[in-house]
Every structure is written in structure tokens, then in C-alpha cells.
Amino acid sequence: MELHVLHAWDLVEELAEVLSARGMAKGVPAESEVAELVARRLADDVARLLPDGHRAAVRCRAVQAHAVPTLVDAAAEAELVVLGPHGRGRLASALLGSVTLACVQQSPCPVVVVHG
């Protein structure tokens, strides 16, 4: 079985995170640089969470897109979708985030929500 890790990201949110982490002294990064940083962070997170022997069965993909349609479309090919309860946005403290709730409601396959 293969695990697909998909991160649909928003340029404005990711750009804000990059700027807060590195400051404005280096200037605003190009969109391609932000995309590389997002992809690298996703790969690092997967490497940190999965034992070495299991990484070969993992396919990571970070796409700049609206989260709900991207995740629901990917769910059409999946047996199971696993989501966190909320993202890192302004409403991150909500019990269940809007993306997670929409995916639970619209997914064509079962969805599991886990706390990380």
C-alpha cells in the first residue's frame, strides 16, 4: 500500500509564515522560492514522522491550490483520507476547521480526523 501525502497551500498564508520566520531584511521571496520551501517542509515533516523503512512507500506532493477541492478530488482515488482537525490559519483554535469540515462532508471515501 502506498501513502499519498498532499498539502494544498495558499501563497498569502505561506508567504506570511516565511516572512515572519526570516524577516523582511532578505526581501519578499519569489513564488517559486515559497513553493520550494513548502515542499521541503512537507518532506522534512514526513521524514520526521515516518520510520526509515516506510518512506519508500510515501509519495509527497505540495500544490498551490484551494484546499477543499484539491483534497476532495484526491479523495476520489483514495481508500481513506486522514486530516488534522484544523490548519494554521486565523481560526486554528476552532474545534474543527472549515477545510476539515468541508472535506468530511464532501469526501467520496471515509475521512479520519486526528489530533497531532
C-alpha atoms as a printed R data frame, in Angstrom:
    type eleno elety resid chain resno       x      y      z
1   ATOM     1    CA   MET     A     1   0.000  0.000  0.000
2   ATOM     2    CA   GLU     A     2   1.210  3.484 -0.830
3   ATOM     3    CA   LEU     A     3   0.668  6.583  1.296
4   ATOM     4    CA   HIS     A     4  -0.010  9.854 -0.543
5   ATOM     5    CA   VAL     A     5   0.721 12.989  1.470
6   ATOM     6    CA   LEU     A     6  -0.896 16.033 -0.115
7   ATOM     7    CA   HIS     A     7  -0.509 19.591  1.111
8   ATOM     8    CA   ALA     A     8  -2.633 22.212 -0.662
9   ATOM     9    CA   TRP     A     9  -1.185 25.590  0.242
10  ATOM    10    CA   ASP     A    10  -2.108 29.236 -0.091
11  ATOM    11    CA   LEU     A    11   0.523 31.735 -1.241
12  ATOM    12    CA   VAL     A    12  -0.557 34.525  1.112
13  ATOM    13    CA   GLU     A    13  -0.504 32.317  4.234
14  ATOM    14    CA   GLU     A    14   2.793 30.666  3.335
15  ATOM    15    CA   LEU     A    15   4.395 33.982  2.386
16  ATOM    16    CA   ALA     A    16   3.370 35.436  5.747
17  ATOM    17    CA   GLU     A    17   4.934 32.457  7.504
18  ATOM    18    CA   VAL     A    18   8.181 32.750  5.522
19  ATOM    19    CA   LEU     A    19   8.431 36.481  6.203
20  ATOM    20    CA   SER     A    20   7.759 36.049  9.913
21  ATOM    21    CA   ALA     A    21  10.438 33.342 10.116
22  ATOM    22    CA   ARG     A    22  13.185 35.118  8.209
23  ATOM    23    CA   GLY     A    23  12.225 38.779  8.496
24  ATOM    24    CA   MET     A    24  11.948 41.448  5.846
25  ATOM    25    CA   ALA     A    25  15.705 42.082  5.604
26  ATOM    26    CA   LYS     A    26  16.054 39.495  2.821
27  ATOM    27    CA   GLY     A    27  13.074 40.927  0.952
28  ATOM    28    CA   VAL     A    28   9.967 39.199 -0.322
29  ATOM    29    CA   PRO     A    29  10.796 35.786 -1.810
30  ATOM    30    CA   ALA     A    30   9.682 34.782 -5.287
31  ATOM    31    CA   GLU     A    31   6.663 32.495 -5.558
32  ATOM    32    CA   SER     A    32   8.936 29.682 -6.759
33  ATOM    33    CA   GLU     A    33  11.092 30.045 -3.634
34  ATOM    34    CA   VAL     A    34   7.997 29.831 -1.421
35  ATOM    35    CA   ALA     A    35   6.907 26.697 -3.315
36  ATOM    36    CA   GLU     A    36  10.332 25.120 -2.732
37  ATOM    37    CA   LEU     A    37  10.199 25.965  0.977
38  ATOM    38    CA   VAL     A    38   6.705 24.445  1.305
39  ATOM    39    CA   ALA     A    39   7.769 21.255 -0.495
40  ATOM    40    CA   ARG     A    40  10.916 20.983  1.634
41  ATOM    41    CA   ARG     A    41   8.940 21.473  4.871
42  ATOM    42    CA   LEU     A    42   6.470 18.757  3.805
43  ATOM    43    CA   ALA     A    43   9.298 16.318  3.009
44  ATOM    44    CA   ASP     A    44  11.004 17.127  6.333
45  ATOM    45    CA   ASP     A    45   7.757 16.573  8.259
46  ATOM    46    CA   VAL     A    46   7.212 13.190  6.595
47  ATOM    47    CA   ALA     A    47  10.831 12.163  7.239
48  ATOM    48    CA   ARG     A    48  10.472 13.176 10.894
49  ATOM    49    CA   LEU     A    49   7.221 11.251 11.384
50  ATOM    50    CA   LEU     A    50   7.868  8.023  9.458
51  ATOM    51    CA   PRO     A    51  10.493  5.392 10.214
52  ATOM    52    CA   ASP     A    52  13.206  4.973  7.554
53  ATOM    53    CA   GLY     A    53  11.889  1.647  6.305
54  ATOM    54    CA   HIS     A    54   8.470  3.092  5.427
55  ATOM    55    CA   ARG     A    55   9.481  6.203  3.491
56  ATOM    56    CA   ALA     A    56   9.795  4.376  0.159
57  ATOM    57    CA   ALA     A    57   6.035  3.785  0.173
58  ATOM    58    CA   VAL     A    58   5.249  7.508  0.566
59  ATOM    59    CA   ARG     A    59   4.509  9.957 -2.222
60  ATOM    60    CA   CYS     A    60   4.580 13.633 -1.171
61  ATOM    61    CA   ARG     A    61   3.038 16.462 -3.149
62  ATOM    62    CA   ALA     A    62   2.652 20.132 -2.263
63  ATOM    63    CA   VAL     A    63   0.387 22.116 -4.571
64  ATOM    64    CA   GLN     A    64  -0.597 25.746 -4.548
65  ATOM    65    CA   ALA     A    65  -4.365 25.410 -4.695
66  ATOM    66    CA   HIS     A    66  -7.573 25.767 -2.740
67  ATOM    67    CA   ALA     A    67  -7.508 23.032 -0.121
68  ATOM    68    CA   VAL     A    68 -11.065 21.678 -0.214
69  ATOM    69    CA   PRO     A    69 -11.456 20.930 -3.932
70  ATOM    70    CA   THR     A    70  -7.875 19.652 -4.116
71  ATOM    71    CA   LEU     A    71  -8.331 17.260 -1.201
72  ATOM    72    CA   VAL     A    72 -11.800 16.122 -2.279
73  ATOM    73    CA   ASP     A    73 -10.537 15.439 -5.806
74  ATOM    74    CA   ALA     A    74  -7.624 13.420 -4.391
75  ATOM    75    CA   ALA     A    75 -10.060 11.513 -2.174
76  ATOM    76    CA   ALA     A    76 -11.737 10.122 -5.296
77  ATOM    77    CA   GLU     A    77  -8.636  7.936 -5.776
78  ATOM    78    CA   ALA     A    78  -8.171  7.126 -2.080
79  ATOM    79    CA   GLU     A    79  -9.378  4.434  0.263
80  ATOM    80    CA   LEU     A    80  -9.096  6.740  3.289
81  ATOM    81    CA   VAL     A    81  -8.363 10.419  3.934
82  ATOM    82    CA   VAL     A    82  -6.602 11.468  7.139
83  ATOM    83    CA   LEU     A    83  -6.767 15.126  8.162
84  ATOM    84    CA   GLY     A    84  -5.788 17.230 11.135
85  ATOM    85    CA   PRO     A    85  -8.594 18.996 12.999
86  ATOM    86    CA   HIS     A    86  -7.534 22.461 11.819
87  ATOM    87    CA   GLY     A    87  -4.835 24.313  9.919
88  ATOM    88    CA   ARG     A    88  -2.574 27.135 10.868
89  ATOM    89    CA   GLY     A    89  -4.903 29.934  9.807
90  ATOM    90    CA   ARG     A    90  -6.633 32.582 11.879
91  ATOM    91    CA   LEU     A    91  -9.218 30.128 13.193
92  ATOM    92    CA   ALA     A    92  -6.706 27.418 14.128
93  ATOM    93    CA   SER     A    93  -8.128 27.227 17.630
94  ATOM    94    CA   ALA     A    94 -11.570 26.206 16.346
95  ATOM    95    CA   LEU     A    95 -12.797 22.743 17.299
96  ATOM    96    CA   LEU     A    96 -12.924 21.648 13.654
97  ATOM    97    CA   GLY     A    97 -11.527 23.832 10.884
98  ATOM    98    CA   SER     A    98 -13.524 24.822  7.822
99  ATOM    99    CA   VAL     A    99 -11.333 22.801  5.440
100 ATOM   100    CA   THR     A   100 -11.569 19.685  7.588
101 ATOM   101    CA   LEU     A   101 -15.331 20.056  7.980
102 ATOM   102    CA   ALA     A   102 -15.863 20.565  4.242
103 ATOM   103    CA   CYS     A   103 -13.700 17.539  3.417
104 ATOM   104    CA   VAL     A   104 -15.590 15.376  5.902
105 ATOM   105    CA   GLN     A   105 -18.858 16.451  4.286
106 ATOM   106    CA   GLN     A   106 -17.754 16.160  0.640
107 ATOM   107    CA   SER     A   107 -15.262 13.298  0.538
108 ATOM   108    CA   PRO     A   108 -16.284 10.253 -1.515
109 ATOM   109    CA   CYS     A   109 -14.347  7.989  0.892
110 ATOM   110    CA   PRO     A   110 -14.061  7.724  4.681
111 ATOM   111    CA   VAL     A   111 -12.269 10.567  6.491
112 ATOM   112    CA   VAL     A   112 -10.424 10.243  9.792
113 ATOM   113    CA   VAL     A   113  -9.629 13.398 11.770
114 ATOM   114    CA   VAL     A   114  -6.622 13.079 14.080
115 ATOM   115    CA   HIS     A   115  -5.029 15.403 16.577
116 ATOM   116    CA   GLY     A   116  -1.291 15.881 16.061
